[in-house]
């Protein structure tokens, strides 16, 4: 499984888990259960794509999956432009490069925010030590918690320290900062998926609900606690990955505080994750496990390029080898060759190097008359400068089947076959496969 397929599957799992949470759990007051679900669903999304059903799984279970993930790799490795004499990146590597570059930018941004948070702490006075340490800072920047350290600003300490301290104590004891740090890293790596950012916001909301429930202590003190929330809305500081008393979810927190608790009989809803996991596991199985996709129906060895595409007598007629630099006979530019050129008389039969499916059978600029065959395991073979084409796009061909005849079409100075082998879009030495 390629990195591209893995990322797609992780994001699909996150989407399913987010949809279930939004529909079934978000408005419940089972805040601790919601925390377990949010963290557990993220971890499941990272590991489910790696899970494989046993080969002897019942066919009915395997048939639930209808996605042939191998075609994602084929799509990403299909050349954007057919340029036989210039070396370049495949779409797969371009996508991975863009992904990695943006992810690195997000990681650097998160590191800078954490550095800014640590530098902003400044001088502080410790007022409690032990499992959870409490500090008071002189400047008014809002109270917050970082792992097991609570930082109260001077205003909160002097006016409403009891409620604020209880609220922050819940964050510290339950180590909410670990959840936030984990989700920050996840959103940096899955920056292209808006669902990851939404899940981070949901997690922050749920942390505040947990801390609010612990802090206000009961209905008798609810009015005072709401006044405390109101006073804290003037704070502007929002550290990451810290938990802070003032947040952008004040309105939702007030609604949750004043709502009636959800009946415990609704806990059965969390069983909804079981069918979701089952569906995802089946969707993520490889075609070989399901036994129903085209690539699984081809014989493993016959589907790979394994024979020389011309009669054996022409194996020593290679005029331009793989990865040899030479001056192109037409463009006159020094070029790195990405295939092999084999001299042969016009009309010499050209055979398929392996069993596969014809993905192109047409005239292409530079290539002349071209046949491209897609094989198993991400392999593809290219046959260029043909005089005649004997196959059509979409046709299944057998190893050794004649697909055309040697010609002199396109950028060619004489009858020959230009033959390439690519694996997952990357050029490889054809001599390694015949």
C-alpha positions as CSV (number, residue, x, y, z in Angstrom):
1,X,0.0,0.0,0.0
2,X,1.4,3.4,-1.0
3,X,1.5,6.5,1.2
4,X,-1.0,8.1,-1.1
5,X,-3.6,5.3,-0.6
6,X,-2.9,5.3,3.1
7,X,-3.6,9.0,3.5
8,X,-6.8,8.7,1.5
9,X,-8.0,5.9,3.7
10,X,-7.1,7.7,6.9
11,X,-9.1,10.7,5.8
12,X,-12.0,8.6,4.7
13,X,-12.1,7.0,8.2
14,X,-11.9,10.4,9.8
15,X,-14.9,11.6,7.7
16,X,-17.0,8.6,8.8
17,X,-16.1,9.0,12.5
18,X,-16.8,12.8,12.3
19,X,-20.2,12.2,10.7
20,X,-21.2,9.7,13.4
21,X,-20.1,12.0,16.2
22,X,-21.9,15.0,14.8
23,X,-25.2,13.0,14.2
24,X,-25.2,10.8,17.3
25,X,-23.0,12.1,20.1
26,X,-22.2,15.8,20.0
27,X,-25.3,17.0,21.9
28,X,-25.1,14.3,24.6
29,X,-23.8,15.3,28.0
30,X,-21.7,12.2,28.3
31,X,-18.6,14.3,28.0
32,X,-16.1,11.7,29.2
33,X,-17.5,9.2,26.7
34,X,-17.2,11.8,24.0
35,X,-13.6,12.4,24.9
36,X,-12.9,8.6,24.6
37,X,-14.8,8.5,21.3
38,X,-12.9,11.5,19.7
39,X,-9.5,10.2,20.7
40,X,-10.3,6.6,19.9
41,X,-11.8,7.4,16.5
42,X,-8.6,9.3,15.5
43,X,-6.4,6.4,16.6
44,X,-8.7,4.0,14.8
45,X,-8.5,6.1,11.6
46,X,-4.7,5.8,11.7
47,X,-4.6,2.0,12.2
48,X,-7.7,0.7,10.3
49,X,-6.0,1.1,6.8
50,X,-3.3,-1.2,8.0
51,X,-5.7,-4.0,9.1
52,X,-6.1,-6.9,6.7
53,X,-8.8,-9.6,6.8
54,X,-7.5,-13.2,6.8
55,X,-7.2,-14.8,3.4
56,X,-9.9,-17.3,4.4
57,X,-12.5,-14.6,5.3
58,X,-16.0,-15.3,4.1
59,X,-16.7,-14.0,0.6
60,X,-19.8,-12.2,1.8
61,X,-17.7,-10.1,4.2
62,X,-15.0,-9.3,1.7
63,X,-17.5,-8.4,-1.0
64,X,-18.7,-5.4,1.0
65,X,-15.7,-3.5,-0.2
66,X,-16.1,-2.1,-3.7
67,X,-13.1,0.1,-4.1
68,X,-10.1,-1.2,-6.0
69,X,-7.3,0.9,-4.3
70,X,-4.7,-0.2,-6.9
71,X,-6.4,2.2,-9.4
72,X,-5.6,5.1,-7.2
73,X,-1.9,4.3,-7.6
74,X,-2.4,3.8,-11.3
75,X,-4.1,7.2,-11.6
76,X,-1.4,9.0,-9.7
77,X,1.4,7.3,-11.7
78,X,-0.1,8.0,-15.1
79,X,2.2,10.4,-16.9
80,X,0.9,13.9,-17.3
81,X,2.7,14.3,-20.6
82,X,4.2,11.6,-22.8
83,X,7.8,12.8,-23.2
84,X,10.0,9.8,-23.8
85,X,13.3,11.6,-23.9
86,X,13.1,13.9,-20.9
87,X,13.3,12.9,-17.3
88,X,10.8,14.2,-14.8
89,X,8.7,13.6,-11.7
90,X,5.5,11.5,-11.9
91,X,2.3,13.0,-10.6
92,X,2.6,10.7,-7.5
93,X,5.9,12.3,-6.5
94,X,4.7,15.8,-7.3
95,X,1.6,15.3,-5.0
96,X,3.8,13.8,-2.2
97,X,6.3,16.7,-2.5
98,X,3.5,19.3,-2.2
99,X,1.9,17.4,0.7
100,X,5.2,17.1,2.6
101,X,6.2,20.8,1.9
102,X,2.8,22.1,3.3
103,X,2.9,19.7,6.2
104,X,6.4,20.9,7.1
105,X,5.1,24.5,7.0
106,X,2.3,23.6,9.4
107,X,4.6,21.8,11.7
108,X,7.0,24.8,11.8
109,X,4.0,27.0,12.6
110,X,2.9,24.8,15.5
111,X,6.4,24.8,16.8
112,X,6.5,28.6,16.6
113,X,3.2,28.9,18.5
114,X,4.5,26.5,21.2
115,X,7.7,28.6,21.5
116,X,5.6,31.8,21.7
117,X,3.6,30.2,24.5
118,X,6.6,29.2,26.5
119,X,8.3,32.6,26.1
120,X,5.1,34.4,27.1
121,X,5.0,32.7,30.5
122,X,7.4,35.2,32.0
123,X,8.1,35.5,35.7
124,X,5.5,33.8,37.8
125,X,4.9,33.0,41.5
126,X,4.2,29.4,42.5
127,X,1.3,29.2,45.1
128,X,0.9,25.4,45.1
129,X,3.1,22.4,44.4
130,X,2.6,18.7,44.2
131,X,1.0,16.6,41.4
132,X,-0.4,19.8,39.9
133,X,1.6,23.0,40.2
134,X,-0.2,26.4,40.3
135,X,1.4,29.7,39.3
136,X,0.2,33.3,39.4
137,X,1.4,35.7,36.8
138,X,1.4,39.5,37.2
139,X,0.1,40.4,33.7
140,X,-3.5,39.9,32.6
141,X,-3.4,37.4,29.8
142,X,-6.1,34.9,30.8
143,X,-5.8,31.7,32.9
144,X,-4.7,28.5,31.2
145,X,-3.3,25.0,31.8
146,X,-0.3,23.4,30.2
147,X,-0.1,19.7,31.0
148,X,0.1,19.6,34.9
149,X,0.9,23.3,35.3
150,X,-1.9,25.9,35.9
151,X,-1.2,29.5,35.2
152,X,-3.6,32.0,36.8
153,X,-3.5,35.6,35.8
154,X,-3.5,38.2,38.7
155,X,-7.1,39.3,38.0
156,X,-8.5,35.7,38.2
157,X,-6.5,35.0,41.3
158,X,-7.7,38.0,43.2
159,X,-11.4,38.0,42.1
160,X,-12.6,34.5,41.1
161,X,-9.8,32.1,41.8
162,X,-11.9,29.3,43.3
163,X,-14.0,28.7,40.1
164,X,-11.2,29.3,37.7
165,X,-8.8,27.1,39.7
166,X,-11.3,24.2,39.8
167,X,-11.9,24.6,36.1
168,X,-8.1,24.5,35.3
169,X,-7.6,21.7,37.8
170,X,-9.9,19.5,35.7
171,X,-7.8,20.2,32.6
172,X,-4.6,19.4,34.5
173,X,-5.7,16.2,36.2
174,X,-7.2,14.8,33.0
175,X,-4.1,15.9,30.9
176,X,-6.2,17.6,28.2
177,X,-3.0,19.1,26.8
178,X,-1.9,15.7,25.6
179,X,-5.1,15.4,23.5
180,X,-4.6,18.9,22.1
181,X,-0.9,18.3,21.3
182,X,-1.8,15.0,19.5
183,X,-4.5,16.6,17.5
184,X,-2.3,19.6,16.6
185,X,0.2,17.2,15.1
186,X,-2.5,15.3,13.3
187,X,-4.0,18.5,11.7
188,X,-0.5,19.5,10.6
189,X,0.0,16.2,8.9
190,X,-3.6,16.1,7.5
191,X,-3.8,19.7,6.6
192,X,-5.7,19.1,3.4
193,X,-8.6,17.5,5.3
194,X,-10.9,20.1,6.9
195,X,-12.5,17.3,9.1
196,X,-9.2,17.0,11.1
197,X,-9.6,20.7,12.1
198,X,-13.2,20.3,12.9
199,X,-12.4,17.3,15.2
200,X,-9.8,19.5,16.9
201,X,-12.4,22.1,17.6
202,X,-14.9,19.5,18.9
203,X,-12.2,18.1,21.2
204,X,-11.5,21.6,22.6
205,X,-15.3,22.1,23.1
206,X,-15.6,18.8,25.0
207,X,-12.6,19.6,27.2
208,X,-14.3,22.8,28.3
209,X,-17.6,20.9,29.0
210,X,-15.7,18.5,31.2
211,X,-14.0,21.2,33.1
212,X,-17.1,23.3,33.5
213,X,-19.1,20.4,34.9
214,X,-16.3,19.8,37.5
215,X,-15.9,23.5,38.3
216,X,-19.3,24.9,39.0
217,X,-20.1,22.1,41.6
218,X,-23.9,22.1,41.3
219,X,-27.0,24.1,40.5
220,X,-26.7,26.3,43.6
221,X,-23.5,27.8,42.3
222,X,-24.4,27.9,38.6
223,X,-25.3,31.5,38.5
224,X,-22.0,32.6,40.1
225,X,-20.1,30.4,37.7
226,X,-21.9,31.9,34.7
227,X,-20.9,35.4,36.0
228,X,-17.3,34.1,36.1
229,X,-17.5,33.0,32.5
230,X,-18.9,36.4,31.5
231,X,-16.0,38.1,33.2
232,X,-13.4,36.0,31.5
233,X,-14.7,36.8,28.0
234,X,-12.4,39.9,27.9
235,X,-9.3,37.7,27.7
236,X,-7.6,37.5,24.4
237,X,-4.8,35.1,24.9
238,X,-5.3,31.6,23.4
239,X,-2.2,29.4,23.8
240,X,-1.8,26.2,21.9
241,X,-1.6,23.3,23.0
242,X,-2.8,24.6,26.3
243,X,-6.3,24.5,27.8
244,X,-7.6,27.9,28.8
245,X,-10.5,29.1,30.8
246,X,-11.7,31.6,28.2
247,X,-12.5,30.1,24.8
248,X,-14.6,30.9,21.7
249,X,-17.2,28.3,22.9
250,X,-18.6,30.4,25.7
251,X,-22.2,30.3,24.3
252,X,-22.1,26.5,23.8
253,X,-20.6,26.0,27.2
254,X,-23.5,28.0,28.8
255,X,-26.0,26.0,26.9
256,X,-24.4,22.7,28.0
257,X,-24.3,23.9,31.6
258,X,-28.0,24.8,31.7
259,X,-29.2,21.7,29.7
260,X,-30.6,18.7,31.5
261,X,-28.2,15.7,31.7
262,X,-28.8,13.1,29.0
263,X,-30.5,9.9,30.2
264,X,-28.0,7.1,30.7
265,X,-30.1,4.8,28.5
266,X,-28.7,6.7,25.5
267,X,-25.3,5.2,26.1
268,X,-26.2,2.5,23.6
269,X,-25.6,5.0,20.8
270,X,-21.8,4.5,21.2
271,X,-22.3,1.0,19.8
272,X,-22.7,2.7,16.5
273,X,-19.0,2.7,16.1
274,X,-19.0,-1.1,15.6
275,X,-20.8,-1.1,12.1
276,X,-18.7,1.9,11.1
277,X,-15.5,0.1,11.8
278,X,-16.7,-3.1,10.1
279,X,-17.6,-1.1,6.9
280,X,-14.3,0.7,6.9
281,X,-12.3,-2.5,7.4
282,X,-14.1,-4.1,4.4
283,X,-13.6,-0.9,2.3
284,X,-9.9,-0.8,3.0
285,X,-9.2,-4.4,1.9
286,X,-6.9,-4.9,-1.1
287,X,-8.3,-6.5,-4.3
288,X,-6.3,-9.6,-3.6
289,X,-8.1,-10.1,-0.3
290,X,-11.5,-9.4,-1.8
291,X,-10.8,-11.5,-4.9
292,X,-13.1,-9.4,-7.2
293,X,-10.9,-6.7,-8.9
294,X,-9.3,-6.9,-12.3
295,X,-5.7,-7.0,-11.1
296,X,-6.5,-9.9,-8.8
297,X,-7.9,-11.9,-11.7
298,X,-4.6,-11.7,-13.6
299,X,-2.0,-14.4,-13.0
300,X,0.6,-12.7,-10.8
301,X,3.7,-13.6,-12.8
302,X,2.1,-13.4,-16.3
303,X,0.8,-9.9,-15.5
304,X,4.3,-8.5,-15.0
305,X,6.5,-7.4,-18.0
306,X,8.8,-10.4,-18.3
307,X,9.7,-11.0,-22.0
308,X,11.5,-9.1,-24.7
309,X,9.0,-7.3,-27.0
310,X,10.8,-8.3,-30.2
311,X,12.1,-11.6,-31.5
312,X,15.1,-12.9,-29.6
313,X,17.4,-12.2,-32.6
314,X,17.1,-8.4,-31.9
315,X,18.3,-8.5,-28.3
316,X,21.7,-7.4,-29.4
317,X,20.4,-4.6,-31.7
318,X,20.0,-2.0,-28.9
319,X,21.2,1.3,-30.3
320,X,20.5,3.5,-27.3
321,X,20.5,2.0,-23.8
322,X,18.7,2.9,-20.6
323,X,20.0,5.9,-18.7
324,X,22.6,6.7,-21.4
325,X,23.3,10.3,-22.2
326,X,23.5,11.1,-25.8
327,X,22.7,13.8,-28.3
328,X,19.1,13.4,-29.6
329,X,19.3,12.8,-33.4
330,X,16.4,15.3,-34.0
331,X,16.5,17.9,-31.2
332,X,20.4,17.8,-31.1
333,X,20.2,18.2,-27.3
334,X,22.0,16.0,-24.9
335,X,19.3,13.8,-23.4
336,X,19.1,11.1,-20.7
337,X,17.4,8.1,-22.2
338,X,14.6,6.6,-20.1
339,X,14.0,3.4,-22.2
340,X,15.8,1.4,-24.8
341,X,15.9,1.8,-28.6
342,X,16.0,-1.5,-30.6
343,X,16.8,-1.4,-34.3
344,X,14.6,-3.7,-36.4
345,X,13.2,-3.7,-40.0
346,X,9.9,-2.0,-40.6
347,X,7.1,-4.5,-40.0
348,X,8.8,-6.6,-37.4
349,X,6.1,-7.8,-35.0
350,X,6.1,-6.2,-31.5
351,X,4.7,-8.4,-28.7
352,X,3.3,-7.5,-25.3
353,X,6.0,-8.0,-22.6
354,X,3.4,-9.2,-20.1
355,X,-0.3,-9.8,-19.6
356,X,-2.3,-6.6,-19.0
357,X,-4.8,-4.1,-20.3
358,X,-4.2,-1.6,-23.1
359,X,-4.5,1.9,-21.7
360,X,-3.4,3.8,-24.9
361,X,-3.3,2.8,-28.6
362,X,-3.0,6.0,-30.6
363,X,-0.7,8.5,-32.2
364,X,1.1,10.8,-29.8
365,X,3.3,13.8,-30.5
366,X,7.0,12.7,-30.4
367,X,6.1,9.1,-29.7
368,X,4.5,8.4,-33.1
369,X,2.1,5.5,-33.0
370,X,2.2,4.4,-29.3
371,X,0.8,1.5,-27.3
372,X,0.8,1.6,-23.5
373,X,-0.1,-1.6,-21.5
374,X,-0.9,-1.5,-17.8
375,X,0.2,-4.6,-15.9
376,X,-0.1,-5.8,-12.3
377,X,1.7,-4.2,-9.3
378,X,1.9,-0.7,-10.8
379,X,3.9,-1.7,-13.9
380,X,3.3,-0.2,-17.3
381,X,5.1,-0.8,-20.6
382,X,5.4,1.7,-23.5
383,X,6.0,0.7,-27.2
384,X,6.7,3.7,-29.4
385,X,7.3,4.7,-33.1
386,X,5.2,1.8,-34.4
387,X,4.2,1.4,-38.0
388,X,0.9,-0.3,-37.2
389,X,-1.1,-0.8,-34.1
390,X,-2.9,-4.1,-33.7
391,X,-4.8,-3.5,-30.4
392,X,-7.4,-1.1,-29.1
393,X,-7.7,0.8,-25.9
394,X,-9.3,-1.3,-23.1
395,X,-8.4,-4.6,-24.7
396,X,-6.9,-7.3,-22.5
397,X,-3.7,-8.8,-24.0
398,X,-1.8,-11.9,-23.2
399,X,2.0,-12.1,-22.8
400,X,3.6,-12.5,-26.2
401,X,0.5,-11.3,-28.1
402,X,1.4,-9.1,-31.1
403,X,0.3,-5.6,-30.5
404,X,1.8,-3.8,-33.5
405,X,4.7,-3.6,-35.9
406,X,8.1,-1.8,-35.8
407,X,7.9,1.6,-37.6
408,X,9.5,5.0,-38.0
409,X,6.8,7.3,-36.8
410,X,7.1,10.4,-34.5
411,X,10.6,11.7,-33.6
412,X,12.5,8.9,-35.3
413,X,15.3,8.8,-37.9
414,X,14.9,5.1,-38.8
415,X,12.8,2.0,-38.1
416,X,13.2,1.0,-34.4
417,X,11.2,0.3,-31.3
418,X,11.4,2.6,-28.3
419,X,10.5,0.4,-25.3
420,X,10.0,1.6,-21.7
421,X,9.1,0.0,-18.4
422,X,7.6,2.1,-15.5
423,X,6.8,1.0,-12.0
424,X,4.4,3.3,-10.2
425,X,5.1,6.0,-12.7
426,X,8.9,5.8,-12.2
427,X,11.2,4.7,-15.1
428,X,13.1,1.4,-14.5
429,X,15.6,-0.5,-16.5
430,X,13.8,-2.6,-19.1
431,X,16.7,-5.1,-19.1
432,X,15.7,-6.1,-15.5
433,X,12.4,-7.4,-16.8
434,X,13.3,-9.7,-19.7
